[in-house]
Amino acid sequence: RVVEESESLGRAVNDPERPYTVVLGGSKVSDKLGVIQALAQKADKVIIGGGMCYTFLAAQGINVQQSLLQEEQIDKCKELLEEFGSKLVLPVDLVAAASFAADADNKIVPLTDIPEGWMSLDVGPETVKKYAEVLATAKTVFWNGPMGVFEFPAFAEGTKAVAKAISESDAFSVIGGGDSAAAVRTLGFDEATFSHIS
């Protein structure tokens, strides 16, 4: 099991078949900045969703309202955007919610139109399309972290769409991290359609 794990991760990280796409989500950008920097040097594309995308959006001057934001990381995100801007794939629309709740009022909005006092809890349908197009051409995919608050059905679409795009592609796919693995199971995907779930 451990051998298989290190081989899979080795194949995804050290000598990936290209295009090599990394999908990173989850809430905290601070946990992943080092990872983004390391992987962006090797990957062809890095798709960024989940809570951490809002710090990148803020670094581009977008008012993310009450969305999860790590202000102390904005400068670092600016640096990453300058260094790897052409590789980083960020949301183009969002699902905004009036509060952090499964039954919160919600609507799809452009990046610049999150209503005052609202927060984004998922990436929007145009973003999902954009991510799926990138994933469709990938030969190796490494995915870590959900795209939104997938525990709430109204905000699970982004994560579901990424999981679907990866499961339908013929890429060698490694799903890393408990949240992504949980998402795959919670959303009912056949684990066999992914090459490796760590």
C-alpha positions in Angstrom: 0.0 0.0 0.0 2.7 2.4 1.0 4.8 1.3 -2.0 1.9 1.8 -4.3 1.3 5.2 -2.8 4.9 6.4 -3.2 5.0 5.1 -6.8 1.7 6.9 -7.7 2.8 10.1 -6.1 6.2 9.8 -7.6 4.7 9.3 -11.1 2.4 12.3 -10.6 5.0 14.6 -9.1 8.4 13.7 -10.5 7.9 12.5 -14.0 4.4 13.3 -15.1 3.1 12.7 -18.6 2.1 16.1 -20.0 0.0 18.2 -20.0 0.2 17.9 -16.2 -2.6 19.7 -14.3 -2.7 20.2 -10.6 -6.1 21.1 -8.9 -5.8 22.8 -5.5 -8.7 23.7 -3.3 -9.5 23.7 0.4 -9.8 26.5 2.7 -6.4 27.8 3.7 -4.1 29.4 1.2 -1.3 29.6 3.8 -1.2 25.7 4.0 -0.8 25.5 0.2 1.4 28.5 -0.9 4.6 26.4 -0.7 2.8 23.6 -2.5 1.6 26.0 -5.2 5.0 27.4 -5.7 6.6 23.9 -6.0 4.0 22.4 -8.2 3.6 25.5 -10.5 7.3 25.0 -11.5 6.5 21.5 -12.7 2.9 21.6 -13.8 1.5 23.0 -17.0 -1.6 24.3 -15.3 -2.6 24.9 -11.7 -6.4 25.1 -11.1 -7.2 27.0 -8.0 -10.5 26.8 -6.2 -11.9 26.4 -2.8 -11.5 28.9 0.0 -8.0 29.8 -1.0 -9.0 31.2 -4.4 -10.4 34.3 -2.7 -7.0 35.4 -1.5 -5.8 35.2 -5.1 -8.8 37.1 -6.3 -8.2 39.8 -3.6 -4.6 39.9 -4.8 -6.1 40.9 -8.2 -8.0 43.7 -6.6 -11.4 42.0 -6.4 -13.6 42.7 -3.4 -14.5 39.2 -2.1 -16.8 40.7 0.6 -17.2 38.1 3.4 -15.6 35.2 1.6 -12.8 33.4 3.3 -9.7 35.6 3.0 -6.2 35.5 4.4 -5.1 39.1 4.2 -1.6 38.4 5.4 -1.1 36.2 2.3 -2.3 38.7 -0.4 1.3 39.9 -1.2 2.5 36.3 -1.5 -0.4 35.5 -3.9 0.5 38.6 -5.9 4.0 37.3 -6.3 2.7 33.9 -7.4 0.4 35.6 -9.9 3.3 37.5 -11.3 5.6 34.5 -11.5 3.1 31.9 -12.7 0.2 33.9 -13.9 -0.1 32.1 -17.2 -0.3 28.7 -15.5 -2.7 29.6 -12.7 -6.4 29.0 -13.6 -8.7 31.0 -11.3 -12.5 31.3 -11.1 -14.4 33.6 -13.5 -17.7 33.4 -11.6 -18.8 32.4 -8.2 -21.8 31.1 -6.2 -22.4 33.8 -3.6 -24.4 33.1 -0.4 -26.0 35.3 2.2 -24.5 33.3 5.0 -22.5 30.1 5.8 -25.5 27.7 5.8 -26.8 24.8 3.7 -30.0 26.7 3.1 -28.6 30.2 2.6 -29.9 32.4 -0.2 -27.5 32.1 -3.0 -26.9 33.2 -6.6 -24.4 32.9 -9.4 -22.4 36.2 -9.7 -19.4 37.5 -11.7 -16.3 37.9 -9.6 -16.9 41.6 -9.1 -20.5 41.3 -8.1 -20.6 39.5 -4.8 -23.4 41.3 -2.9 -22.3 43.4 0.0 -22.0 41.3 3.2 -22.3 38.0 1.3 -19.6 35.4 0.8 -18.8 32.9 -2.0 -19.1 29.3 -1.1 -18.4 27.7 -4.5 -17.1 28.4 -7.9 -19.7 29.2 -10.6 -20.7 27.3 -13.8 -18.5 29.3 -16.2 -15.5 28.5 -13.9 -16.5 24.8 -13.9 -16.6 24.8 -17.7 -13.1 26.4 -17.8 -11.7 23.9 -15.3 -13.3 21.0 -17.2 -11.7 22.2 -20.5 -8.3 22.2 -18.9 -8.8 18.8 -17.3 -10.1 17.3 -20.5 -6.7 17.7 -22.1 -4.6 16.6 -19.1 -2.5 13.4 -19.2 -1.6 13.6 -15.5 -3.8 15.2 -12.7 -3.0 15.7 -9.1 -6.0 16.9 -7.1 -6.0 18.1 -3.5 -8.8 20.0 -1.8 -12.5 20.7 -2.7 -13.6 23.6 -4.8 -16.4 24.7 -2.5 -18.3 23.8 0.6 -19.3 20.4 -0.8 -20.9 19.3 2.5 -23.8 21.7 1.5 -25.5 20.3 -1.6 -26.1 23.9 -3.0 -22.4 24.5 -2.9 -21.1 21.1 -4.1 -21.3 21.7 -7.9 -17.8 22.9 -8.3 -16.2 20.0 -6.5 -18.6 17.6 -8.2 -17.7 18.9 -11.7 -14.0 18.7 -11.0 -14.4 15.1 -9.8 -16.5 14.3 -12.8 -14.0 15.8 -15.3 -11.1 13.9 -13.7 -13.0 10.6 -13.5 -14.0 10.9 -17.2 -10.6 11.8 -18.4 -8.0 9.2 -19.3 -5.4 11.0 -17.4 -3.3 9.3 -14.7 -5.1 10.8 -11.7 -4.0 11.0 -8.1 -6.4 12.3 -5.4 -4.5 13.5 -2.4 -5.8 14.6 1.0 -8.7 13.6 3.1 -11.0 16.3 2.0 -10.8 15.4 -1.7 -11.1 11.7 -0.9 -14.1 12.4 1.3 -15.6 14.6 -1.5 -15.3 11.7 -4.0 -17.0 9.4 -1.6 -19.7 11.8 -0.4 -20.6 12.8 -4.0 -20.9 9.2 -5.0 -18.1 8.8 -7.6 -16.7 5.4 -8.4 -13.3 5.3 -6.8 -12.1 3.0 -9.5 -12.3 5.8 -12.1 -9.4 7.5 -10.4 -5.9 6.0 -10.7 -5.0 6.5 -7.0 -6.7 7.9 -4.0 -4.4 8.6 -1.1 
